[in-house]
Structures are given as structure tokens and as C-alpha cells.
Amino acid sequence: MAALRSTVNMTDGADAPLKALREAPTAALVSCHPCDEAIVRHLLAHVSRADCVVLVDAAATPGQLAVSLRFALAI
């Protein structure tokens, strides 16, 4: 399994995170630090994305939002 992953700094304002979440592929995995969970869920609701899964991870960098999409590679 491979994954495409992009990260966005949430401390510079809401524009970049909103854009990343709005443009995220269907069924994207959104990960964040526990201290950012409420904001990430609010931003997802703001862009009407109920199809994304939120993964709260204490190892994530605070203030950073990651959007990932897993896919299988055929070799």
C-alpha cells in the first residue's frame, strides 16, 4: 500500500487548510494532533466534508494538518 500525503500549516490562517480540505480526494484520511482536533473537525464541517476520516495522532506535529490518500500499486 502506498499513500499520497500533503501537509498544511494551520498556524498561518484558515485559507490553506480550508483549500486542502475542500480539494481533498473522496475518503481522504485527515490527521492532526489532539490539540487541533476540534479545529480540524470545524474546518471539515465548514467545507461540508463528511466523507473524510479524521485520525487524531499524538505523534503528529501540533498546528499541522495532513491529508492522505492510500492506494494500491499493481506491479
N, C-alpha and C positions, 0 to 999 in steps of 0.2 A: 504494500500500500504506500502510495506517495501522497504528498499534500502540497497545495499551493498556500502560502501564508503571507499576509501583509499586515504590518503593524502601523498604528496611528497613535501619535502623542495626543492625549486628551487635555493636557495642561495648557495648550496654546489656544483653546477655544473649542466651540462645538462644530464649526464648519467642516473640518476634516473628518471627525468621527461620524457625523451625520452623512456625509457623502459616502464614506466607506461602507456604512451600514445600508444605505439606500441602494448602492450598487453591488452589494454582496450577492453571490450566486444563491439560488434556492438551496435550502438546507445547509447553509454555511454554519460552521462552528465558530462562535464568538467567545473568546476567552479574555478574562480580566482578573485582576487582583480582587480579593474580597472587599477591600475598602472602596472599590469602584463599581461594585455590582449594582447598586441602586441607580447610579447614573447611567450605566450601560443599559439596564432594563428600561429606563425612562427614554433614552435615545432610540431604542428599538421600537418602543410604542409610538414615539413621535414620527417615525418614518413608516409606521404600520407594518412591521416585520414580525409576524408571529411564527414564521417558518424557520427562523434561526434558533439554534441551540446555544444556550449560554453555559459556558464552563467556567466556574469560579475556581481559581487556582492560586494558592498562597505563594507558589513559586513564580507567578507572573510578576512583571515589573509594575509597581504602582503607577497609575497615571497613563498606562499604555493599554490600548485595545488591540487585540489580534483577531483577524478574520481568516479562517482556514477553510479549505475545501479538500476533502480526501477523495482520491480517485485511484482506480486500479490500473496498472500498466500491463499490457499484454506484450510479452517478449517472444 
